[in-house]
Amino acid sequence: MSRFVHLHVHTHYSLLDGLTQIDPLIAKVKFHGMEACAITDHGAMHGAIEFNNACKKAGVKPLIGMEAYVAPRSRTEKTGRGGENDTSHLTLIAKNLTGYRNLMKLATRAQLEGFYYKPRIDHELLSELGEGIIALSGCLNGEIPKAILGNEQTRARELVRKYKSYFGDDFYLEIQHHSSETDQEIANRGLAKLSEEFGIPLVATQDSHYLEPDDNEAQDILVCVQTGKTVDDPKRLDMRAMDLSFPAAALMEERFRDFPGACEMTAKIADSVDLQLDLGKWVFPNFVPPGGLSAKD
């Protein structure tokens, strides 16, 4: 297996945000010589089965996940501005069938119970449904990076302990490198200190929203549609300066040369996943007829 596996990937199922379609994604994985890849769309698992089947057909190991939106307090509390600034991100990947089922429960309850601008989960659900799930601490919008950037070291440590209690040894600290921006460098240094303090491995990811660097203009238009802005608006959300493409392992290893083992850890995580979806079969509920009747009756 390549020493690097993409564990943070958005497809067009991250609606009006991800540009990448499933088949070209798998082709790119094969082109880079990688044997596994994750799908972690925003707040939903709409693409999981299509991705799983396409991976299997191509001989690629599918890692099925979701980038969850975590509510600032309870998922049932629906106040404040909402939107991107009022939620935090968390990268979740199913390690096994139990984890896959728990991911589906999280995605469902995020929509039915936690929806407020975004489908949101909370720490109560994570403590209830963390079994069988691999968790990465997320991008700069993750709770722990936010605490680091806010110079809230005590809170950052408390969050590490919480996530460790939910996921045990399947919790990792996620570092990224999308530009030379100072915030990312500060977050990475803070995460490295937490890694050393708590003995939690660092894992390098690319927050991929498209395949090629030149795709950033097309993805930018998607974001404009999502946010109701025009490309001429100087105050709009503009991520074109960030590289959100799908780089090869060699480039990732170069970017994270100051964090030994962070790229290799992605392959170890991929190796730890053991998920086989039993598709194409009827599964009926166990129904006991009332009044002493038999199933035949």
The 8 nearest C-alpha neighbors of each residue, nearest first, counted from 0:
[[1, 34, 2, 33, 266, 32, 35, 3],
 [0, 2, 33, 3, 32, 4, 34, 248],
 [3, 1, 263, 266, 0, 262, 4, 248],
 [2, 4, 248, 262, 1, 266, 265, 263],
 [5, 3, 265, 266, 36, 6, 35, 33],
 [4, 6, 36, 7, 37, 204, 3, 8],
 [7, 5, 37, 4, 204, 8, 36, 265],
 [8, 6, 206, 39, 5, 204, 205, 37],
 [9, 7, 207, 38, 39, 206, 37, 6],
 [10, 8, 40, 208, 17, 39, 207, 13],
 [9, 11, 19, 17, 12, 20, 13, 18],
 [12, 10, 17, 18, 13, 19, 20, 14],
 [11, 13, 14, 10, 46, 45, 40, 17],
 [14, 12, 40, 17, 11, 41, 16, 10],
 [13, 15, 12, 16, 11, 17, 41, 10],
 [16, 14, 221, 225, 222, 17, 13, 224],
 [17, 15, 14, 13, 222, 221, 18, 218],
 [16, 18, 208, 11, 10, 13, 9, 19],
 [17, 19, 11, 209, 218, 208, 10, 16],
 [20, 18, 10, 209, 11, 17, 210, 208],
 [21, 19, 10, 11, 23, 22, 24, 18],
 [20, 22, 24, 23, 50, 25, 19, 10],
 [21, 23, 25, 24, 20, 26, 53, 50],
 [24, 22, 26, 25, 21, 20, 27, 19],
 [23, 25, 21, 27, 22, 26, 20, 28],
 [26, 24, 28, 22, 27, 23, 29, 21],
 [25, 27, 23, 29, 24, 28, 30, 22],
 [28, 26, 30, 24, 25, 29, 23, 31],
 [27, 29, 25, 31, 26, 33, 30, 24],
 [28, 30, 32, 26, 27, 31, 33, 25],
 [31, 29, 27, 32, 28, 26, 33, 25],
 [32, 30, 28, 29, 33, 247, 27, 248],
 [33, 31, 29, 30, 28, 34, 1, 0],
 [34, 32, 1, 28, 31, 35, 29, 0],
 [33, 35, 59, 0, 60, 32, 1, 36],
 [36, 34, 60, 59, 33, 61, 4, 269],
 [37, 35, 5, 61, 62, 4, 6, 60],
 [38, 36, 62, 6, 63, 61, 5, 8],
 [37, 39, 8, 63, 64, 40, 9, 62],
 [40, 38, 65, 64, 66, 8, 9, 7],
 [39, 41, 9, 13, 65, 66, 43, 38],
 [40, 42, 66, 13, 43, 67, 65, 39],
 [41, 43, 67, 66, 118, 68, 65, 40],
 [44, 42, 106, 41, 45, 40, 65, 67],
 [45, 43, 47, 46, 65, 40, 106, 64],
 [44, 46, 47, 43, 12, 48, 40, 49],
 [45, 47, 49, 44, 48, 50, 12, 10],
 [46, 48, 50, 44, 49, 45, 51, 63],
 [49, 47, 51, 50, 46, 52, 45, 53],
 [48, 50, 52, 46, 51, 47, 53, 21],
 [49, 51, 53, 47, 48, 52, 46, 54],
 [52, 50, 48, 54, 61, 49, 53, 47],
 [51, 53, 55, 49, 54, 50, 48, 56],
 [54, 52, 56, 50, 55, 51, 49, 57],
 [55, 53, 59, 57, 51, 56, 52, 61],
 [54, 56, 58, 52, 57, 53, 59, 51],
 [55, 57, 53, 54, 58, 52, 59, 51],
 [58, 56, 54, 55, 59, 53, 25, 29],
 [57, 59, 55, 56, 54, 60, 34, 53],
 [60, 58, 54, 34, 35, 57, 55, 61],
 [59, 61, 35, 34, 54, 36, 62, 58],
 [62, 60, 51, 54, 36, 35, 63, 37],
 [63, 61, 37, 36, 38, 64, 60, 92],
 [64, 62, 38, 92, 37, 93, 61, 47],
 [63, 65, 92, 39, 91, 38, 93, 62],
 [64, 66, 39, 40, 91, 67, 43, 41],
 [67, 65, 90, 41, 39, 89, 40, 42],
 [66, 68, 42, 89, 88, 65, 41, 69],
 [67, 69, 119, 88, 87, 86, 42, 120],
 [70, 68, 87, 120, 121, 119, 86, 88],
 [69, 71, 86, 121, 72, 74, 119, 120],
 [72, 70, 86, 69, 85, 73, 87, 121],
 [71, 73, 70, 74, 121, 76, 122, 69],
 [74, 72, 75, 76, 121, 70, 71, 122],
 [75, 73, 113, 121, 76, 70, 120, 119],
 [74, 76, 73, 113, 77, 112, 114, 72],
 [77, 75, 73, 74, 78, 72, 113, 70],
 [78, 76, 75, 115, 79, 74, 81, 113],
 [77, 79, 76, 80, 81, 115, 75, 85],
 [80, 78, 81, 77, 85, 82, 76, 115],
 [79, 81, 82, 85, 78, 84, 116, 83],
 [82, 80, 85, 79, 116, 115, 83, 84],
 [81, 83, 116, 85, 84, 80, 117, 86],
 [82, 84, 85, 86, 81, 87, 117, 116],
 [85, 83, 82, 86, 81, 87, 80, 140],
 [84, 86, 81, 83, 82, 71, 80, 87],
 [85, 87, 70, 69, 83, 84, 68, 71],
 [88, 86, 141, 69, 140, 68, 142, 70],
 [87, 89, 141, 68, 140, 67, 137, 69],
 [90, 88, 137, 67, 66, 136, 141, 91],
 [89, 91, 66, 135, 137, 134, 65, 67],
 [90, 92, 134, 64, 65, 133, 66, 89],
 [93, 91, 64, 133, 63, 132, 94, 134],
 [94, 92, 98, 132, 99, 95, 63, 64],
 [95, 93, 272, 132, 131, 98, 273, 133],
 [96, 94, 274, 273, 98, 97, 93, 131],
 [95, 97, 99, 98, 274, 100, 275, 94],
 [98, 96, 100, 131, 99, 95, 101, 130],
 [131, 97, 99, 93, 132, 101, 95, 96],
 [100, 98, 93, 96, 102, 101, 97, 95],
 [101, 99, 103, 97, 102, 98, 96, 104],
 [100, 102, 104, 98, 103, 99, 128, 105],
 [103, 101, 105, 99, 104, 100, 98, 106],
 [102, 104, 100, 106, 101, 105, 107, 99],
 [103, 105, 101, 107, 102, 106, 108, 100],
 [104, 106, 102, 108, 103, 107, 109, 101],
 [107, 105, 103, 109, 104, 43, 108, 102],
 [108, 106, 104, 110, 109, 105, 103, 111],
 [107, 109, 111, 112, 110, 105, 106, 104],
 [110, 108, 119, 113, 118, 120, 106, 107],
 [109, 111, 118, 114, 108, 107, 113, 112],
 [112, 110, 108, 109, 113, 107, 114, 118],
 [113, 111, 108, 109, 110, 114, 75, 74],
 [112, 114, 74, 109, 119, 75, 118, 110],
 [113, 115, 118, 110, 117, 119, 109, 112],
 [114, 116, 117, 77, 113, 118, 81, 119],
 [115, 117, 82, 81, 114, 118, 83, 119],
 [118, 116, 115, 114, 119, 82, 68, 42],
 [119, 117, 114, 109, 110, 113, 42, 115],
 [120, 118, 109, 113, 68, 69, 114, 70],
 [119, 121, 69, 109, 74, 70, 113, 68],
 [122, 120, 69, 70, 74, 123, 124, 73],
 [123, 121, 125, 124, 126, 120, 69, 73],
 [122, 124, 126, 121, 125, 127, 73, 120],
 [125, 123, 127, 122, 126, 121, 128, 120],
 [124, 126, 122, 129, 128, 127, 123, 121],
 [125, 127, 165, 123, 124, 129, 128, 122],
 [126, 128, 124, 125, 129, 123, 130, 165],
 [129, 127, 125, 101, 130, 126, 124, 105],
 [130, 128, 125, 165, 132, 126, 166, 127],
 [131, 129, 132, 128, 98, 166, 97, 101],
 [98, 130, 132, 94, 97, 95, 93, 129],
 [133, 131, 98, 93, 94, 130, 92, 129],
 [132, 134, 169, 92, 91, 94, 170, 93],
 [135, 133, 91, 170, 90, 132, 169, 171],
 [136, 134, 171, 90, 173, 137, 172, 170],
 [135, 137, 172, 173, 89, 141, 171, 90],
 [138, 136, 141, 89, 90, 135, 88, 173],
 [137, 139, 140, 141, 88, 175, 173, 136],
 [140, 138, 144, 141, 145, 137, 183, 186],
 [139, 141, 138, 87, 88, 145, 142, 144],
 [142, 140, 88, 137, 87, 138, 139, 144],
 [143, 141, 145, 87, 144, 146, 140, 88],
 [142, 144, 146, 155, 145, 141, 147, 158],
 [145, 143, 147, 146, 139, 141, 186, 142],
 [146, 144, 148, 142, 143, 147, 149, 141],
 [145, 147, 151, 149, 143, 155, 144, 148],
 [146, 148, 144, 150, 149, 145, 151, 186],
 [149, 147, 145, 150, 146, 144, 186, 182],
 [148, 150, 146, 151, 147, 145, 152, 144],
 [149, 151, 147, 148, 152, 146, 145, 153],
 [152, 150, 146, 149, 154, 153, 147, 155],
 [151, 153, 155, 154, 150, 147, 156, 146],
 [154, 152, 156, 155, 151, 157, 146, 158],
 [153, 155, 157, 156, 151, 152, 158, 146],
 [156, 154, 152, 158, 143, 146, 153, 157],
 [155, 157, 159, 153, 158, 154, 152, 160],
 [156, 158, 154, 160, 159, 155, 153, 161],
 [159, 157, 161, 155, 160, 156, 154, 162],
 [158, 160, 156, 162, 161, 157, 163, 155],
 [159, 161, 163, 157, 158, 162, 164, 156],
 [162, 160, 158, 164, 163, 159, 157, 165],
 [163, 161, 165, 159, 164, 160, 158, 166],
 [162, 164, 167, 160, 166, 161, 165, 159],
 [163, 165, 161, 162, 167, 166, 160, 126],
 [166, 164, 162, 126, 163, 129, 167, 125],
 [165, 167, 169, 163, 170, 129, 164, 162],
 [168, 166, 163, 169, 164, 170, 165, 162],
 [167, 169, 170, 166, 163, 199, 171, 133],
 [170, 168, 133, 166, 167, 134, 171, 132],
 [169, 171, 134, 166, 168, 135, 163, 167],
 [172, 170, 135, 200, 199, 201, 173, 134],
 [171, 173, 201, 136, 135, 202, 200, 190],
 [174, 172, 202, 136, 135, 137, 201, 203],
 [173, 175, 203, 187, 202, 204, 172, 201],
 [174, 176, 204, 203, 205, 177, 173, 138],
 [177, 175, 178, 183, 254, 205, 174, 179],
 [178, 176, 242, 241, 175, 243, 179, 205],
 [177, 179, 180, 241, 176, 242, 240, 183],
 [180, 178, 181, 177, 184, 176, 183, 182],
 [179, 181, 178, 182, 183, 184, 177, 176],
 [180, 182, 184, 183, 185, 179, 186, 178],
 [183, 181, 185, 184, 180, 186, 148, 139],
 [182, 184, 186, 185, 181, 180, 187, 176],
 [183, 185, 187, 181, 182, 186, 188, 180],
 [186, 184, 182, 188, 183, 187, 181, 189],
 [185, 187, 183, 189, 184, 188, 144, 190],
 [188, 186, 190, 184, 189, 185, 174, 183],
 [189, 187, 191, 185, 190, 186, 184, 192],
 [188, 190, 186, 192, 191, 187, 185, 147],
 [189, 191, 193, 187, 192, 188, 186, 194],
 [190, 192, 194, 188, 189, 193, 187, 195],
 [193, 191, 189, 195, 194, 190, 196, 188],
 [192, 194, 196, 190, 195, 191, 197, 189],
 [195, 193, 199, 191, 198, 192, 197, 196],
 [194, 196, 192, 198, 193, 197, 191, 199],
 [195, 197, 193, 194, 198, 192, 199, 191],
 [198, 196, 199, 194, 195, 193, 159, 192],
 [197, 199, 195, 194, 196, 200, 193, 201],
 [198, 200, 194, 197, 171, 201, 172, 195],
 [201, 199, 171, 194, 172, 202, 198, 261],
 [200, 202, 172, 261, 173, 171, 194, 199],
 [201, 203, 261, 173, 264, 172, 174, 265],
 [204, 202, 174, 261, 262, 175, 173, 201],
 [205, 203, 175, 7, 6, 174, 5, 206],
 [204, 206, 207, 175, 7, 5, 243, 203],
 [207, 205, 7, 243, 8, 204, 208, 175],
 [206, 208, 243, 8, 244, 205, 245, 209],
 [209, 207, 17, 9, 243, 18, 244, 19],
 [210, 208, 19, 244, 18, 207, 211, 214],
 [209, 211, 244, 245, 19, 212, 214, 208],
 [210, 212, 244, 213, 214, 209, 245, 215],
 [213, 211, 214, 244, 215, 242, 210, 243],
 [214, 212, 211, 215, 216, 217, 244, 210],
 [215, 213, 212, 211, 217, 216, 209, 218],
 [214, 216, 218, 213, 217, 239, 219, 212],
 [215, 217, 219, 218, 214, 220, 213, 239],
 [218, 216, 220, 219, 214, 215, 221, 18],
 [219, 217, 221, 215, 220, 216, 18, 214],
 [218, 220, 216, 222, 217, 221, 215, 223],
 [219, 221, 223, 217, 218, 222, 224, 216],
 [222, 220, 15, 218, 224, 219, 223, 16],
 [221, 223, 225, 219, 224, 220, 16, 15],
 [224, 222, 228, 220, 226, 225, 221, 227],
 [223, 225, 221, 227, 222, 226, 220, 228],
 [226, 224, 222, 223, 15, 227, 221, 16],
 [225, 227, 223, 228, 224, 222, 236, 235],
 [228, 226, 224, 225, 223, 229, 222, 235],
 [229, 227, 223, 226, 235, 224, 232, 230],
 [228, 230, 231, 232, 223, 227, 224, 235],
 [229, 231, 232, 223, 228, 220, 235, 219],
 [232, 230, 229, 233, 228, 235, 234, 223],
 [231, 233, 229, 234, 230, 235, 228, 236],
 [234, 232, 235, 231, 230, 237, 236, 229],
 [235, 233, 232, 236, 237, 231, 228, 230],
 [236, 234, 232, 233, 237, 228, 223, 229],
 [235, 237, 238, 234, 222, 223, 226, 233],
 [238, 236, 239, 235, 219, 240, 222, 234],
 [239, 237, 240, 241, 236, 219, 215, 242],
 [238, 240, 241, 215, 237, 219, 216, 242],
 [239, 241, 238, 242, 178, 237, 177, 215],
 [242, 240, 177, 239, 238, 178, 243, 215],
 [241, 243, 177, 244, 212, 240, 178, 239],
 [244, 242, 207, 208, 206, 241, 209, 177],
 [243, 245, 210, 209, 207, 211, 212, 242],
 [244, 246, 210, 207, 211, 209, 247, 243],
 [247, 245, 244, 250, 248, 251, 210, 211],
 [246, 248, 249, 250, 31, 251, 245, 3],
 [247, 249, 251, 3, 250, 252, 246, 2],
 [250, 248, 252, 251, 247, 253, 246, 3],
 [251, 249, 253, 252, 248, 247, 254, 246],
 [250, 252, 254, 248, 253, 249, 255, 247],
 [253, 251, 249, 255, 250, 254, 256, 248],
 [254, 252, 250, 256, 251, 255, 249, 248],
 [253, 255, 251, 252, 256, 250, 176, 257],
 [256, 254, 252, 258, 257, 253, 251, 261],
 [255, 257, 253, 258, 254, 252, 259, 251],
 [258, 256, 255, 259, 254, 253, 261, 252],
 [257, 259, 255, 256, 261, 260, 201, 191],
 [260, 258, 261, 257, 256, 255, 262, 263],
 [259, 261, 263, 262, 264, 258, 201, 202],
 [262, 260, 202, 203, 201, 264, 263, 259],
 [263, 261, 3, 203, 264, 260, 265, 202],
 [262, 264, 2, 260, 265, 266, 261, 3],
 [263, 265, 267, 261, 262, 266, 202, 260],
 [266, 264, 268, 4, 263, 267, 262, 3],
 [265, 267, 269, 268, 264, 263, 4, 3],
 [268, 266, 264, 270, 269, 265, 271, 263],
 [267, 269, 271, 265, 266, 270, 264, 272],
 [268, 270, 266, 267, 271, 272, 265, 35],
 [269, 271, 267, 268, 272, 266, 273, 265],
 [272, 270, 268, 269, 267, 273, 94, 266],
 [273, 271, 94, 269, 270, 274, 95, 268],
 [274, 272, 95, 94, 271, 275, 96, 270],
 [273, 275, 95, 96, 272, 94, 276, 93],
 [274, 276, 277, 273, 96, 95, 278, 51],
 [277, 275, 278, 274, 96, 51, 48, 99],
 [278, 276, 275, 279, 280, 274, 96, 281],
 [277, 279, 280, 276, 281, 48, 275, 52],
 [278, 280, 281, 277, 282, 276, 48, 52],
 [281, 279, 278, 282, 277, 283, 276, 284],
 [280, 282, 283, 279, 278, 284, 277, 285],
 [283, 281, 280, 284, 279, 285, 278, 277],
 [282, 284, 281, 285, 286, 280, 287, 294],
 [285, 283, 286, 282, 287, 281, 288, 294],
 [284, 286, 283, 287, 282, 288, 294, 293],
 [285, 287, 284, 288, 294, 283, 289, 293],
 [286, 288, 289, 285, 294, 293, 292, 291],
 [289, 287, 292, 286, 293, 294, 290, 291],
 [290, 288, 291, 292, 287, 293, 286, 294],
 [291, 289, 292, 288, 293, 287, 296, 294],
 [290, 292, 289, 293, 288, 287, 296, 294],
 [293, 291, 290, 288, 296, 289, 294, 295],
 [292, 294, 296, 295, 288, 291, 287, 289],
 [295, 293, 296, 288, 292, 287, 286, 291],
 [294, 296, 293, 292, 288, 287, 291, 286],
 [295, 293, 294, 292, 288, 291, 289, 290]]
